[in-house]
Amino acid sequence: MQVRDIMHADVKTAAPDDSFERVATVLREHSISSVVILDGGTLAGIVTERDLENLVAEGGDARSTKVAARMTTDVDTVGPKTDR
């Protein structure tokens, strides 16, 4: 089985300057658990439900916290023909 057999092509994205509130809205509206962060079309990171949970649990404000401040930046990528 290859990655292309299980991947989704309709990836939801946000920008580093977007707020965590906006990302939370995207997560809820699309029933997904992560949003890819693009900076000028280049992969900059990812925000997951866990990132949002950690922000809130630590007393952070999702409305004013920019994605760039808390996104996961250590992201590995693979191509669609990569074996699972």
Buried (B, 14 or more C-beta within 10 A) or exposed (E): EEEEEEEEEEEBBBBBEBBBEBBBBBBEEEEBEBBBBBEEEEEBBBBBBEBBEEBBEEEBEBEEBBBBEBBEEEEEEEEEEEEE
